[in-house]
């Protein structure tokens, strides 16, 4: 199975920035989609951003303009650059792989993804 390892989480003040990384055990060029998801205590897991095999990106409205998803194929690494962080961004952030291509309205649906990392915690204080 595909193994994913996230890193880069931490604690920051509101308005600060963090960059999350996800290293995959296989060539990410083979993946239909990769995405970042987050889950706060007592809430459902939600899609944050996704990137397709062609490099096209989808970002949730709640983070649009603040978060950027990217990938480095040579390094088998997915990134999430988070700027202007807000307390409501606090959550466990997960990297995920979807092996199949997806309709654009599915790419932020966690049910469509096949493999998951262990998560990295992001805490934003006010």
N, C-alpha and C positions, 0 to 999 in steps of 0.2 A: 504494500500500500504506500501511498504518498505520505511522506512525513513533512510537517511544516513546523517551523520554530520561530515564534515571534519574539521580538525584543524592542526596547526603546521606550517602554512605558515608564511612568513615574508620576511625581507630584509637582504641579506647577500652579502659579497664581493665575487668576483670570487675566486674559489678554496675552498670556505666554504661548509658547510654541513647543511642540514635540514632533519628532519623526519616528514612526514605527517601521520596523523592518520585519520581513518574513522570508526566511530562507527555506527553499524547497529541496527535497532529496532527489528530484528528477528535473529534467529539462522543462522549464516553464513554457517553452515554446510549444509544447505538446498539449497544453491545457486550453480548454475552450474558454474558460473564464477564471479569473481570480478575483477575490473580493475581501473587503474588510467589513466586519460586523461587530456590533457592540451590544452588551447586555448589562443593564443596571439592576441592582437588587429590586425584586418585585415587578420587573418589567419584562416584556417579551424581547427576544433577540431581534434586532433590527439591522437592516442593511445600511451601510454607510457609503461605500463606494465600490465600484467594480470596474475591471478592465478586461476587454476581450482579447482574443487571439490576434486581432488586427490592430490592437492598441487603442481602440475606441473606449471611452470612459463614460461612466454614469455615476453621478454623485447625488446623494439624497438632498432634498431641499433644505433640510435642517442644517446642513454643513456646507452648502454650496457657497462658493466664494471664500471659504475659509480652509477647506481641506482639499488636498490634491493627491490622487492616486497615480502611481507610476510603477514601472518595472524595469529591471535591468536583466535582460535575457542572459547575458554572458555570466552574470553572477547568480542566476537562478533566484533572484530576490525581488520581492514585492515591497513597495514602500507606501506609507501614508504620511504625508506632510500635513501637520495640523497647526494652523495659525489662529490667532485671536480666540483662544480657547475660552469656553464658558463653563460655569459649574455644571450645567446640564449635559455637558460632554463627558462627565465622569462616568466610567463604565469599564467593564472588562472588554478588551478589544481582541477579536479573533480574526485570524487569517483563514481563508477557505479556498478550496479548489473545486471547480465544477468541470468535469471531464467533457461534457457535451456543450455544444453551442446552445444558446438560449435566446428566446425572444427578449426584446429590450425591456419589456415590462416584468420579466422574471429575474433579471440579473441581481436585484437586491433582495430576493426572496431566499432566506437561508435554507428552505426546504429543497432548493434546486442544487445544492452543493454536496459534494461527495466526501471530501476530506477536510479535516479541521486541525488547526494548531491548538496549543494548550492555553493560549490567551496571555495577554499582558495588560496589567492594570494601569489605567489612566485616572488620576484624581486631580481635579481642578478646584482650587479653593477661591472663595470670594474675598 
